[in-house]
Amino acid sequence: MGQRVVIAVLAAAMFLSAPLETARAQGSAVLLENRDLGLLAGATLASAAMLAIDTRVANVMTDSGFHARHPGFKSASNRASHSTETVLMITGGLVWGIARINDDRGTADVAFHTTEAIASTAMVIQVIRGALGRGRPYVVDDDNGEKRNGDPKEFKFMRGFTSYNYRSWPSMHAMASFAAASALSNEMRVRDTPHRALISPVLYTAAAMPALARMYLDEHWASDIAMGVFLGVFAGQKAVLYSHAHPNNTVDRRFLKPTVRATFTHDARGLSFSLLPY
């Protein structure tokens, strides 16, 4: 029963994001087109419909018998939870910076678009979660410090800005990991990378680990995860395909185009001046 429920949740999450993978880069300069808005609206409604199974899935994922049969899952889940949006953004930023210094434009491009997808969506999600204030499955009650069973329909407007316990929907972990997988997968598609048909499934499988971990640790409802998956796939694809369709956009010109650095050097031979690409 537990395995079937977990598979169903993953299938629902991937169903929400599946239409995105068939999209193609468009020539329009508009970032969000009508099709994109329709997909966002449809995914939101699908996530809302999953409230009907949220409690059932949470009970399966947190069942003491299930945990007892798989004692290694908790430590694995804790490790997977370290893959946060902050860690992924710092990693991407470091790779971008090193690539820029070494004038490795291909790596800088991939790292920047991946980081861009995560960072831009994270900012939007923080606002949404703060405003909606959805309670987590099992949260510490702010009033008396005791744990209680969560209610998937509990929303406290604006409470998420002040309490971690009320910023559940959508999942930031799921968004970040799937945004990274989606961006990397789409960069491989654009660049016609060899063996991408084998690499992409591995990326998405790895991305699913933090998402499953958050449900196992009782931090998120299934509907939180599903919407996070959708937003991650959407953001990764949009960042890559839009940027490659519009290579002269303002953001890419600022962070990816070669610039010139003036350098003055004073040594035994005297004062010298040079212009170097950054």
C-alpha positions in Angstrom: 0.0 0.0 0.0 2.7 2.5 1.0 4.7 1.9 -2.2 1.7 2.3 -4.4 0.9 5.6 -2.7 4.4 6.9 -3.1 4.4 5.9 -6.8 1.1 7.6 -7.3 2.4 10.8 -5.8 5.5 10.8 -8.0 3.3 10.0 -11.0 1.0 12.9 -10.2 3.9 15.3 -9.8 5.5 14.3 -13.1 2.1 14.5 -14.8 1.8 18.1 -13.8 5.2 18.9 -15.3 5.1 16.6 -18.4 3.5 19.1 -20.8 6.5 21.4 -20.3 9.0 19.0 -21.7 7.4 19.1 -25.1 7.5 22.8 -25.4 9.8 24.6 -27.8 11.7 27.8 -27.6 9.6 30.6 -29.0 10.6 33.8 -30.7 8.3 36.1 -28.8 10.0 38.5 -26.4 7.3 37.9 -23.8 8.6 35.9 -20.9 5.2 34.4 -19.8 2.9 33.6 -22.7 -0.8 32.7 -22.5 0.2 29.0 -22.7 2.5 29.4 -19.7 -0.2 31.1 -17.7 -2.7 28.3 -18.6 -0.2 25.7 -17.5 0.4 27.5 -14.2 -3.3 27.8 -13.6 -3.9 24.1 -14.4 -1.1 22.9 -12.2 -2.5 25.0 -9.3 -5.9 23.5 -9.7 -4.4 20.0 -9.9 -2.4 20.6 -6.7 -5.6 21.8 -5.0 -7.4 18.6 -6.1 -4.6 16.6 -4.4 -5.8 17.9 -1.0 -8.2 15.0 -1.0 -5.3 12.5 -0.7 -2.8 14.6 1.3 -3.7 13.1 4.7 -3.7 9.5 3.4 -0.2 10.0 1.9 1.1 11.7 5.0 -0.1 8.8 7.1 1.6 6.3 4.8 4.9 8.2 4.7 5.0 8.7 8.5 3.7 5.3 9.5 5.8 4.0 12.4 5.8 0.5 10.9 7.0 1.7 7.6 9.8 3.6 9.4 10.7 0.5 11.4 11.0 -1.7 8.3 13.3 0.8 6.7 15.6 2.2 9.4 18.1 3.6 7.0 15.5 5.9 5.3 15.6 8.6 8.0 19.3 9.2 7.8 19.1 9.1 4.0 16.2 11.6 4.1 18.1 13.9 6.4 21.1 13.9 4.0 18.8 14.5 1.0 17.2 17.4 2.8 20.6 19.2 2.8 20.0 19.8 -1.0 18.3 23.1 -0.4 17.8 26.0 -2.8 20.5 27.9 -0.9 23.1 25.1 -1.4 22.2 24.7 -5.1 22.4 28.5 -5.7 25.8 28.8 -3.9 27.1 25.8 -5.9 25.8 27.2 -9.2 27.2 30.7 -8.4 30.6 29.3 -7.6 30.8 27.3 -10.8 29.6 30.4 -12.8 32.3 32.6 -11.2 35.1 30.1 -11.7 34.0 29.5 -15.3 34.0 33.3 -15.9 37.5 33.7 -14.5 38.7 30.9 -16.8 36.8 32.2 -19.8 34.8 29.0 -20.0 31.7 30.5 -21.6 29.8 27.2 -22.0 30.1 26.2 -18.4 29.3 29.7 -17.2 26.2 29.7 -19.4 24.9 26.4 -18.0 25.7 27.3 -14.4 24.1 30.8 -14.6 20.9 29.6 -16.2 20.5 26.8 -13.6 21.1 29.2 -10.8 18.8 31.8 -12.4 16.0 29.3 -12.6 16.3 28.4 -8.9 16.8 31.9 -7.5 14.1 33.6 -9.5 11.5 31.0 -8.6 12.6 30.9 -4.9 11.8 34.6 -4.6 8.3 34.1 -5.9 7.7 31.0 -3.8 8.8 32.9 -0.6 6.1 35.5 -1.2 3.4 32.9 -2.0 4.3 30.7 1.0 4.4 33.7 3.3 1.0 35.0 2.2 -0.9 31.7 2.1 0.5 30.4 5.4 -0.3 26.7 4.8 0.4 24.6 7.9 2.8 21.7 7.6 1.6 18.1 8.2 2.9 17.8 11.7 3.9 21.2 13.1 4.9 22.5 16.5 2.0 24.6 17.7 3.2 28.1 18.1 0.9 28.6 21.1 1.8 25.7 23.4 4.8 24.1 21.8 3.1 20.7 21.3 3.0 18.7 18.2 -0.4 18.0 16.6 -1.8 16.4 13.5 -1.8 18.8 10.7 -4.8 19.7 8.5 -4.1 19.9 4.8 -6.8 22.6 4.5 -5.3 24.8 7.2 -4.2 28.2 5.8 -3.4 31.2 7.9 -3.1 34.3 5.8 0.3 36.0 6.1 1.4 33.6 8.9 4.1 32.2 6.7 6.2 35.4 6.9 6.6 34.9 10.7 6.5 31.1 11.2 8.3 28.3 9.5 5.4 26.0 10.5 3.1 27.8 8.1 5.1 28.0 4.8 4.3 24.6 3.4 2.9 25.2 -0.1 4.7 24.8 -2.5 7.8 22.9 -1.6 11.0 24.8 -2.0 13.1 21.6 -1.9 11.1 20.0 -4.7 11.2 23.2 -6.8 15.0 23.7 -6.4 16.0 20.2 -7.2 13.7 19.8 -10.2 14.7 23.3 -11.5 18.3 22.2 -11.5 17.5 18.9 -13.2 15.2 20.7 -15.7 17.8 23.4 -16.5 20.6 20.9 -17.0 18.4 18.6 -19.1 17.3 21.5 -21.4 20.9 22.8 -21.7 21.8 19.3 -22.9 18.9 19.4 -25.4 19.9 22.8 -26.7 23.6 21.8 -27.1 22.6 18.3 -28.4 24.8 16.7 -25.7 25.6 13.0 -26.4 23.9 10.5 -24.2 21.5 13.0 -22.8 18.7 10.5 -23.2 20.4 8.5 -20.4 21.6 11.4 -18.3 18.3 13.3 -18.0 16.4 10.5 -16.3 19.3 10.2 -13.8 19.1 13.9 -13.1 15.3 13.7 -12.5 15.7 10.6 -10.3 18.2 12.4 -8.2 15.9 15.5 -8.0 13.1 13.3 -6.6 15.2 12.3 -3.6 14.9 15.6 -1.7 11.2 15.8 -2.5 10.5 12.3 -1.2 12.6 13.0 1.9 10.5 16.0 2.8 7.4 13.9 2.8 9.1 11.1 4.8 10.3 13.7 7.4 6.7 15.0 7.6 7.7 18.5 6.4 5.4 18.6 3.3 2.1 17.4 2.0 2.0 15.6 -1.3 0.3 18.6 -3.0 3.2 20.8 -1.8 5.6 18.5 -3.5 3.6 18.2 -6.7 3.4 22.0 -7.2 7.1 22.3 -6.3 8.0 19.8 -9.0 5.9 21.6 -11.6 7.4 25.0 -10.8 10.9 23.6 -10.8 10.5 22.0 -14.3 8.8 25.1 -15.6 11.5 27.4 -14.3 14.4 25.3 -15.5 12.9 25.0 -19.0 11.9 28.7 -19.2 15.3 30.0 -18.0 17.2 27.9 -20.6 14.9 28.1 -23.7 14.0 31.8 -23.3 17.7 32.7 -22.8 18.9 30.8 -25.8 16.0 32.1 -28.0 16.9 35.7 -26.8 20.7 35.6 -26.3 20.9 39.4 -26.1 18.4 39.7 -23.2 19.5 42.2 -20.5 20.3 39.6 -17.8 22.5 37.4 -20.1 24.3 40.5 -21.4 25.1 41.5 -17.9 26.3 38.1 -16.5 27.4 36.1 -19.5 28.7 38.4 -22.3 32.5 39.0 -22.3 33.6 42.3 -20.8 36.9 44.1 -20.7 38.9 44.5 -17.5 41.6 47.2 -17.3 44.7 46.3 -15.4 47.6 48.5 -14.3 50.8 46.6 -13.3 54.0 48.2 -11.8 57.1 46.1 -11.6 60.8 46.4 -12.3 60.1 47.2 -15.9 57.9 50.1 -14.9 54.2 50.8 -15.3 52.2 48.8 -17.8 48.5 48.8 -18.8 46.5 45.9 -20.3 43.0 45.1 -21.3 41.9 41.5 -20.5 38.6 39.7 -21.1 36.6 38.8 -18.0 
